[in-house]
Amino acid sequence: MEVLEAIRRRRSVRSYLETPVPDDLLYQLLEAARLAPSAANIQPWHFIIVKDKEKRAKIANCCSYGRFLVESPIVIVGCGDEKASPRWYAIDTSIALENLIIAATGLGLGTCWIGSFDEGKLASLLQLPRNLRVIALVSVGYSRERKDLGARLLHAIRPRKRLDEIVSLETYGKAMQWNLSTTLSPKEGSIN
Ligand SMILES: Cc1cc2nc3c(=O)[nH]c(=O)nc-3n(C[C@H](O)[C@H](O)[C@H](O)COP(=O)(O)O)c2cc1C
């Protein structure tokens, strides 16, 4: 799948099949994360792969909106090294996780970024060293949502701001003048 196609198709998946994710795919996801850019190339990240169901249940208990972490066969805990890169650790780790998420879509896997969690509880559960901060959790697995009407509706209506709301030309608030080729359809120009 092409990168833009994967970006278009990606959406948060909150219901998963029990089907395990082959290590070949998991490896590619982590490769995608590993190759991400980072400030001064410090690569201040570490990824903890959690497959154990009991541990996933404990992790789910640390999250306000992450009950589905029990369902997804894999949870990736994205950690940033605050000591190695005090200014950029969160941004760098987020970029790496987004690489991973887009790669997952391209490989037919569903993911969800989880940002609401009790960091102290997670740190003790995962025995994190003090320099590692939890940036986000990502659930990974095969989506079950195709069968779930509620999730399908949610996806159908997930709104995005229009480009003219979020883009300026030269100075803030000045409308962008597009010179688009005819091959770029309006749908491609503005996703939802
Ligand atoms: C920083 C951040 C934190 C998020 N935290 C959660 C979360 O705790 N639980 C959850 O179910 N979704 C979470 N999401 C997913 C968003 O709700 C989702 O990306 C957004 O509604 C857009 O929907 P889409 O991903 O399907 O396009 C988070 C996303 C981001 C980027």
The ligand as an SDF file (V2000), in Angstrom:
LIG
                    3D

 31 33  0  0  0  0  0  0  0  0999 V2000
   -2.4050   12.4240   21.7250 C   0  0  0  0  0  0  0  0  0  0  0  0
   -3.5720   11.4680   21.4830 C   0  0  0  0  0  0  0  0  0  0  0  0
   -4.1850   10.8620   22.5700 C   0  0  0  0  0  0  0  0  0  0  0  0
   -5.2200    9.9430   22.3600 C   0  0  0  0  0  0  0  0  0  0  0  0
   -5.7310    9.2720   23.4270 N   0  0  0  0  0  0  0  0  0  0  0  0
   -6.6840    8.3250   23.2220 C   0  0  0  0  0  0  0  0  0  0  0  0
   -7.1350    7.5130   24.3210 C   0  0  0  0  0  0  0  0  0  0  0  0
   -6.6620    7.6290   25.4530 O   0  0  0  0  0  0  0  0  0  0  0  0
   -8.0910    6.5900   24.0640 N   0  0  0  0  0  0  0  0  0  0  0  0
   -8.6130    6.4060   22.7980 C   0  0  0  0  0  0  0  0  0  0  0  0
   -9.4830    5.5400   22.6240 O   0  0  0  0  0  0  0  0  0  0  0  0
   -8.2010    7.1580   21.7300 N   0  0  0  0  0  0  0  0  0  0  0  0
   -7.2250    8.0970   21.9090 C   0  0  0  0  0  0  0  0  0  0  0  0
   -6.7420    8.8100   20.8450 N   0  0  0  0  0  0  0  0  0  0  0  0
   -7.3000    8.5890   19.4970 C   0  0  0  0  0  0  0  0  0  0  0  0
   -8.1540    9.7920   19.0530 C   0  0  0  0  0  0  0  0  0  0  0  0
   -9.3660    9.7940   19.7640 O   0  0  0  0  0  0  0  0  0  0  0  0
   -8.4100    9.7060   17.5320 C   0  0  0  0  0  0  0  0  0  0  0  0
   -7.1810    9.7370   16.8480 O   0  0  0  0  0  0  0  0  0  0  0  0
   -9.2940   10.8290   17.0000 C   0  0  0  0  0  0  0  0  0  0  0  0
  -10.5830   10.7530   17.5580 O   0  0  0  0  0  0  0  0  0  0  0  0
   -9.4400   10.7970   15.4690 C   0  0  0  0  0  0  0  0  0  0  0  0
   -9.9710    9.5720   15.0440 O   0  0  0  0  0  0  0  0  0  0  0  0
   -9.1690    8.6050   14.0680 P   0  0  0  0  0  0  0  0  0  0  0  0
   -7.8520    8.2570   14.7430 O   0  0  0  0  0  0  0  0  0  0  0  0
  -10.0390    7.4030   13.8680 O   0  0  0  0  0  0  0  0  0  0  0  0
   -8.9230    9.3500   12.7910 O   0  0  0  0  0  0  0  0  0  0  0  0
   -5.6910    9.6940   21.0380 C   0  0  0  0  0  0  0  0  0  0  0  0
   -5.0530   10.3020   19.9460 C   0  0  0  0  0  0  0  0  0  0  0  0
   -3.9900   11.1490   20.1670 C   0  0  0  0  0  0  0  0  0  0  0  0
   -3.2670   11.7380   18.9570 C   0  0  0  0  0  0  0  0  0  0  0  0
  1  2  1  0
  2  3  1  0
  2 30  2  0
  3  4  2  0
  4  5  1  0
  4 28  1  0
  5  6  2  0
  6  7  1  0
  6 13  1  0
  7  8  2  0
  7  9  1  0
  9 10  1  0
 10 11  2  0
 10 12  1  0
 12 13  2  0
 13 14  1  0
 14 15  1  0
 14 28  1  0
 15 16  1  0
 16 17  1  0
 16 18  1  0
 18 19  1  0
 18 20  1  0
 20 21  1  0
 20 22  1  0
 22 23  1  0
 23 24  1  0
 24 25  2  0
 24 26  1  0
 24 27  1  0
 28 29  2  0
 29 30  1  0
 30 31  1  0
M  END
$$$$
